[in-house]
Each structure stands twice: as structure tokens, then as C-alpha cells.
Amino acid sequence: MNNIHSTAIVSNDAQLGNNVHIGPYAIIEGNTKIADGCHIDSHAIIRSGTTLDGNVRVDSHSVIGGPPQHLKFDNNTNSYVQVGENTIIREHVTIHRSIEENGKTIVGKECFLMGSSHIGHDCILGHNCTIAQGALIGGHVEMGNHIFVGGGSGIHQFTRIGNGVMIGAISTITRDIPPHLTAAERNQLAGLNLVGLRRRNTHIDAIGDLKRLYTMLLTKSMNPAKLVDKAKEAGLGTTEIGKEFLEFFSIRNRKYCRPKKRYFPTDEES
């Protein structure tokens, strides 16, 4: 049985599951799907083309599925947003639908989008991602699983963020970040995300493999993608997490975040 407040506006074309709660003055437009156990708080707006999987919570004044902020966007474009089950969306969050016909902005399962954060059009977020207060994710960003983005950070459009990355607060990221690393400030790497790796019970051999790959590919001035074969020849990247790290460089998208230059070894040291 659903609990829909008398002041809420729910379109007849909205598909509601069971045990859905819709608070005062919330708006649910047509062509939406709200699965079992979802909780929509007061004044939230779920726009056309949005699908909320089971047990998603949307806090007050959030707008899910709004049109993308793009000057050439045609509002007649049929595009979508999908939010995975058990995701928590706090107050004043915005998630924009795709800019492409039949395209989709995707937020994975069990994510936590803190207050006033923004997910731009055509983003793909994996599972168990946390986007802290006021963080801004530009359009077409691709993020893996188990990622933490610190409060007030900005992620440039078309950037890729690998699995298990942690980004410090008030950071500016305009370059790709390979998996399981930490980044802060402007595109600066700060080593492995050891806390996250240990929390996910990563074997010590895999962490060692990752450390050696990080040193070989990212602390030198060469393009890391050109060092992948050399790393394999050196016997690195044999663990699953190491293979995942090397695979990230097979897609040439943007430049990569790096440690501060003072950490680059000389040719003699390398």
C-alpha cells in the first residue's frame, strides 16, 4: 500500500510500485517508474523519463531527470535517468537526463549523493559511489564502483574515474584518474587509496602489484599508455587488480592525473 500525501501531484502516467511514500508537495511527472519501497520527500520533483529502482530515497527539493544544461538541447528529445536500488539522494540534488535521443544518465546501486551535489547529463556512475556535499560532476563523466568524491569538488566533462578512487575535498579534476588511487587539489595524484583497498579486503600481493604499476606508469614523464607493454614484460599486472589498472590505459580519452613533478625520478633513477 502506498502513502501519497494529499498535496502531492502524481501523474496518471507514473508507474508506482508497492510501499512507495510520496511527501507533501512532491511532483511525479508522467513517463516515470518508481519501484517498490521508494521514498520521495516533500517538494522533490521526479521528471519525465526517470526510473527509480527499489528503495531509492529522494530528499526534499531535489530534481531528478531535469533537462540538461546545454544551449543546443531540444526539450522534445526523449532521454532518461536511471537510479539504482538503495541509492540515497539528499536535499537539493540535481540529476540531468541525457542530451542524446534515447540516451540515459545512470546512477548505480547503493550510491550516496549528498546535499546540493550535481550529476550532469550522460554521466555513468557505478555502484557504491559517494558524492559529497556540493560536488559537481560534469556531463559524460564515467565513474567506476566504490568511488568517493570530496565536498565541493568539480569533475570536468568527459573525464573517466576508475574503480576505488578517492578524490579529496575542493579538488578540480580535468584529467582521467586510474583505478584505486587518491587525488586532490588540481589533477594531483597522492598514491594508492590504501584505506579503500583494505576495506575491500584486497590481498597484499595485489596491493604490491598496484604499487609497482603506479610507480612505473605514473611517476615518469612518458605517456603511461606507452609503458603498459613494458610493465607486462617486467612481470607486472599479473593480479586481477593489476590487470584492471593496465586496462584503464587502453582507452585514450584525456590526459592522466599525475603526482607532483618533484616526485618524477630522473632517467638514471628509473
Buried (B, 14 or more C-beta within 10 A) or exposed (E): EBEBBEEBEBBEEBEBBEBBBBBEBBBBBEBBBBBBBBBBBBBBBBBBBBBBBBBBBBBBBBBBBBBBBEEEBEEEBEBBBBBBBBBBBBBBBBBBBBBBEEBBBBBBBBBBBBBBBBBBBBBBBBBBBBBBBBBBBBBBBBBBBBBBBBBBBBBBBBBBBBBBBBBBBBBBBBBBBBBBBBBBEEBBBBBBBBEBBEEBEBEEEBBEBBBBBBBBBBBBEEEBBEBBEEBBEEEBBEBEBBEBBBBBBEEEEEEBBBBEEEBBEEEEEE
